[in-house]
Amino acid sequence: MSRLDRTGLRAVPAEVLAAGNVLALPDGDDSVEVTAVAVENDDFGVPALVIATVTGGRRISIATGSMVYVEPADAEIGVSAVAADHGSPEALVAQIAQAHPDSSIIQEIAARLARGINLKAGSNLQDLQQLALTLFIDEGDTAAALTIADLLAELPFDGNFGRWKWIEGGLAIAAYLTRHDAERTARYSAAIRAADDAETDPLRAKTAAMYRQRQLNEPNVYDPEILRASSAGRIDVERDWRVLRIGVLLYLRAHGGSETLSHEVLERRIAAELAAVASLNAQLARA
């Protein structure tokens, strides 16, 4: 049997696999529909394996952090065509929204952005960053997520830190989604550090560098908030805090890690959080 041609398939993290996806099998000879997805933890309670059950009952084990290949939905083929030459940002967002009619978050963001996208407006940049994150984390649509993130990544640092935090978010997402392309991900990582050298006064620059390093070494990853939500059984709230944590970890990874969090540690933590959110999303869907 000839091996399955992966041209036209899209690579997604194992953690975002969902029932209904058509998965390319590990032997490369066929693809089959996923009927159920479960996440298994290691002995330390960290998500370690994604177990995909496919048509026929076969169970496929995939390490968290691994990439798998799935067939795009018919609507997503149109998204790829639009992404190729972009058109207007509004048209691109509208096309992506058409590919995800069941996502209330995407539909809400798309409705706001349909009025017009001003890349100087912080609220529009925030919406684009949230859209890219939702496409990546909740929908597993890495192609569309990267296309939206690129709208942000193309914007230079202009001294406005209020706007820059959303652009940073887009750069961080793009750097992660292109991590298998060393040259491209390095460009995003270099861009995310553009604000580091914004201060020209030597004394202020030194103080800013010390403060930035402290933030990198001791980032706020919302441990108390997640623990409280988990203890209270508030799955939806815990999920939202974990998504914010993923954003922080993506930024730290793109920035180059820190003295306390290495690149390898961040890779493992991001994979674990993606698996945790996928599990929470599954629980919310069942509820």
C-alpha positions as CSV (number, residue, x, y, z in Angstrom):
1,M,0.0,0.0,0.0
2,S,1.4,3.4,-0.9
3,R,2.0,5.8,1.9
4,L,-0.5,8.6,2.6
5,D,0.4,11.8,0.8
6,R,0.5,14.5,3.6
7,T,0.2,17.3,1.1
8,G,-2.8,19.4,2.1
9,L,-2.9,18.0,5.6
10,R,-2.4,20.4,8.5
11,A,-0.1,19.7,11.5
12,V,-1.7,20.3,14.9
13,P,-0.5,19.6,18.5
14,A,-1.7,16.3,19.8
15,E,-3.3,18.2,22.7
16,V,-5.9,19.8,20.5
17,L,-7.1,16.7,18.7
18,A,-10.9,16.3,19.0
19,A,-13.6,13.8,18.0
20,G,-14.5,14.3,14.4
21,N,-10.9,15.1,13.2
22,V,-9.6,12.8,10.4
23,L,-6.2,11.7,11.6
24,A,-3.3,10.5,9.5
25,L,-2.3,7.1,11.1
26,P,1.3,6.7,12.4
27,D,2.1,4.1,9.8
28,G,1.5,6.7,7.2
29,D,-0.7,4.4,5.1
30,D,-4.2,5.7,5.8
31,S,-6.3,8.3,7.7
32,V,-9.3,7.6,9.9
33,E,-11.8,9.6,11.9
34,V,-11.2,10.2,15.6
35,T,-14.2,9.1,17.7
36,A,-12.9,10.1,21.2
37,V,-9.9,11.7,22.9
38,A,-8.5,11.2,26.4
39,V,-5.5,12.5,28.2
40,E,-3.4,10.4,30.6
41,N,-1.1,11.8,33.2
42,D,2.3,10.6,34.3
43,D,3.0,9.6,37.9
44,F,3.6,13.3,38.8
45,G,0.2,14.3,37.6
46,V,1.5,16.0,34.4
47,P,-0.4,15.2,31.1
48,A,1.9,12.8,29.3
49,L,-0.1,10.9,26.7
50,V,-3.0,11.8,24.4
51,I,-5.1,8.7,23.6
52,A,-7.1,9.0,20.4
53,T,-9.7,6.3,19.7
54,V,-10.5,6.0,16.0
55,T,-13.2,4.3,13.9
56,G,-12.9,0.6,14.5
57,G,-11.9,1.0,18.1
58,R,-8.1,1.3,17.6
59,R,-6.4,3.4,20.4
60,I,-3.5,5.5,19.3
61,S,-1.1,6.9,21.9
62,I,0.6,10.2,21.2
63,A,3.1,12.0,23.5
64,T,2.0,15.5,24.6
65,G,3.9,18.1,22.6
66,S,3.9,16.0,19.5
67,M,2.5,17.1,16.2
68,V,0.0,15.0,14.3
69,Y,-1.6,15.5,10.8
70,V,-5.3,15.9,10.2
71,E,-7.4,16.5,7.2
72,P,-8.8,20.1,7.0
73,A,-12.5,20.6,7.0
74,D,-14.0,21.7,3.7
75,A,-14.5,25.2,5.0
76,E,-10.8,25.4,6.0
77,I,-9.7,24.9,2.5
78,G,-11.2,28.3,1.7
79,V,-9.3,29.8,4.6
80,S,-6.0,28.6,3.2
81,A,-6.7,30.3,-0.1
82,V,-7.6,33.6,1.6
83,A,-4.5,33.3,3.8
84,A,-2.3,33.0,0.8
85,D,-2.9,36.6,-0.4
86,H,-4.6,37.9,2.8
87,G,-6.9,40.4,1.1
88,S,-8.2,42.8,3.8
89,P,-7.8,41.8,7.4
90,E,-11.6,42.1,7.7
91,A,-12.1,39.6,4.8
92,L,-9.6,37.2,6.3
93,V,-11.3,37.2,9.8
94,A,-14.7,36.8,8.1
95,Q,-13.5,33.8,6.1
96,I,-12.0,32.2,9.2
97,A,-15.2,32.7,11.2
98,Q,-17.1,30.9,8.4
99,A,-14.9,27.9,9.0
100,H,-15.7,27.8,12.7
101,P,-19.5,28.4,12.9
102,D,-19.9,26.5,16.2
103,S,-17.4,28.6,18.2
104,S,-19.3,31.4,20.0
105,I,-16.0,33.1,20.9
106,I,-14.8,33.3,17.3
107,Q,-18.2,34.5,16.1
108,E,-18.2,37.3,18.8
109,I,-14.7,38.5,17.9
110,A,-15.5,38.3,14.2
111,A,-18.6,40.4,14.7
112,R,-16.7,43.1,16.5
113,L,-13.9,43.1,13.9
114,A,-16.4,43.2,11.0
115,R,-17.0,46.9,11.7
116,G,-13.4,47.6,10.6
117,I,-9.9,46.7,11.9
118,N,-7.7,49.5,13.0
119,L,-4.2,48.2,13.7
120,K,-3.5,51.3,15.8
121,A,-6.5,50.5,18.1
122,G,-5.6,48.5,21.2
123,S,-9.0,46.9,21.4
124,N,-8.7,45.6,17.8
125,L,-5.2,44.2,18.6
126,Q,-6.6,42.5,21.7
127,D,-9.3,40.9,19.6
128,L,-6.9,39.6,17.0
129,Q,-4.6,38.2,19.7
130,Q,-7.5,36.4,21.4
131,L,-8.7,35.1,18.0
132,A,-5.3,33.6,17.2
133,L,-5.1,32.1,20.7
134,T,-8.6,30.6,20.4
135,L,-8.0,29.2,17.0
136,F,-4.8,27.5,18.3
137,I,-5.9,26.3,21.7
138,D,-9.6,25.5,21.3
139,E,-9.9,24.8,17.6
140,G,-6.5,23.3,16.7
141,D,-6.6,25.4,13.5
142,T,-2.9,26.2,13.5
143,A,-2.9,27.5,9.9
144,A,-5.5,30.1,10.6
145,A,-4.0,30.9,14.0
146,L,-0.7,31.6,12.4
147,T,-2.3,33.8,9.7
148,I,-4.0,36.0,12.4
149,A,-0.9,36.1,14.5
150,D,1.1,37.3,11.5
151,L,-1.2,40.3,11.2
152,L,0.1,41.3,14.6
153,A,3.7,40.1,14.1
154,E,4.1,42.5,11.1
155,L,3.5,45.5,13.3
156,P,6.6,47.3,14.7
157,F,7.2,48.5,18.2
158,D,6.1,52.2,18.3
159,G,6.8,52.9,22.0
160,N,3.2,52.3,23.0
161,F,3.4,49.4,25.5
162,G,-0.4,49.2,25.8
163,R,-0.6,48.2,22.2
164,W,2.6,46.3,22.2
165,K,1.5,43.6,24.7
166,W,-1.1,42.3,22.2
167,I,1.5,42.4,19.4
168,E,3.9,40.5,21.7
169,G,1.1,37.9,22.2
170,G,0.8,37.5,18.4
171,L,4.6,37.1,18.1
172,A,4.7,34.5,20.9
173,I,2.0,32.4,19.2
174,A,3.7,32.7,15.8
175,A,7.1,31.7,17.3
176,Y,5.6,28.6,18.8
177,L,3.6,27.5,15.8
178,T,6.7,27.8,13.6
179,R,9.1,26.1,16.1
180,H,10.0,23.5,13.5
181,D,11.3,26.2,11.2
182,A,14.4,27.5,13.0
183,E,14.9,30.6,10.8
184,R,11.3,31.8,10.9
185,T,10.8,31.3,14.6
186,A,14.1,33.1,15.3
187,R,12.7,36.1,13.4
188,Y,9.6,36.2,15.6
189,S,11.7,35.8,18.8
190,A,14.0,38.7,17.7
191,A,11.0,40.9,17.0
192,I,9.5,40.2,20.5
193,R,12.6,41.6,22.1
194,A,12.3,44.9,20.1
195,A,10.9,46.7,23.2
196,D,13.8,45.6,25.4
197,D,16.1,48.2,23.9
198,A,13.6,51.0,23.7
199,E,15.0,53.0,26.6
200,T,18.0,55.1,25.5
201,D,19.0,56.6,28.8
202,P,21.8,54.3,30.2
203,L,20.7,54.4,33.8
204,R,17.0,53.9,33.0
205,A,17.9,51.1,30.5
206,K,19.9,49.3,33.2
207,T,17.0,49.6,35.7
208,A,14.5,48.4,33.1
209,A,16.7,45.4,32.2
210,M,16.9,44.4,35.9
211,Y,13.1,44.7,36.3
212,R,12.5,42.7,33.1
213,Q,14.9,39.9,34.2
214,R,13.0,39.7,37.5
215,Q,9.7,39.4,35.6
216,L,11.2,36.6,33.4
217,N,12.6,34.8,36.4
218,E,9.4,35.1,38.5
219,P,6.5,35.3,36.0
220,N,2.9,35.4,37.2
221,V,1.5,32.2,35.9
222,Y,-1.7,32.4,37.9
223,D,-1.1,29.6,40.4
224,P,-3.4,30.8,43.1
225,E,-6.2,31.6,40.7
226,I,-6.0,28.2,39.1
227,L,-5.8,26.4,42.4
228,R,-8.9,28.2,43.7
229,A,-10.9,27.5,40.6
230,S,-9.9,23.8,40.6
231,S,-10.7,23.4,44.3
232,A,-14.1,25.0,43.8
233,G,-14.8,22.8,40.8
234,R,-15.2,25.8,38.5
235,I,-14.0,24.1,35.3
236,D,-14.8,27.1,33.1
237,V,-12.9,29.5,35.3
238,E,-9.9,27.2,35.7
239,R,-9.8,26.9,31.9
240,D,-9.8,30.6,31.4
241,W,-6.9,31.1,33.9
242,R,-5.0,28.3,32.2
243,V,-5.3,29.9,28.8
244,L,-3.8,33.1,30.3
245,R,-1.0,30.9,31.7
246,I,-0.4,29.5,28.2
247,G,0.0,33.1,26.9
248,V,2.6,33.9,29.5
249,L,4.5,30.6,28.8
250,L,4.4,31.3,25.1
251,Y,5.9,34.7,25.6
252,L,8.6,33.4,27.9
253,R,9.5,30.8,25.3
254,A,9.6,33.2,22.5
255,H,11.7,35.7,24.5
256,G,14.3,33.0,25.1
257,G,13.4,31.6,28.5
258,S,15.0,33.0,31.7
259,E,17.5,32.1,34.4
260,T,14.9,29.9,36.1
261,L,12.9,28.6,33.2
262,S,14.8,27.0,30.4
263,H,13.6,26.5,26.8
264,E,13.1,22.7,27.5
265,V,11.1,23.4,30.7
266,L,8.9,25.8,28.9
267,E,8.3,23.4,26.1
268,R,7.1,20.8,28.6
269,R,5.0,23.2,30.5
270,I,3.3,24.5,27.4
271,A,2.5,20.9,26.3
272,A,1.1,20.1,29.7
273,E,-1.1,23.2,29.8
274,L,-2.4,22.5,26.3
275,A,-3.3,19.0,27.4
276,A,-4.9,20.4,30.6
277,V,-7.1,22.9,28.7
278,A,-8.1,20.2,26.1
279,S,-9.2,18.0,29.0
280,L,-11.2,20.9,30.6
281,N,-12.8,21.7,27.3
282,A,-13.9,18.1,27.0
283,Q,-15.4,18.2,30.5
284,L,-17.2,21.4,29.6
285,A,-18.6,19.9,26.4
286,R,-19.9,16.8,28.3
287,A,-21.5,19.1,30.9
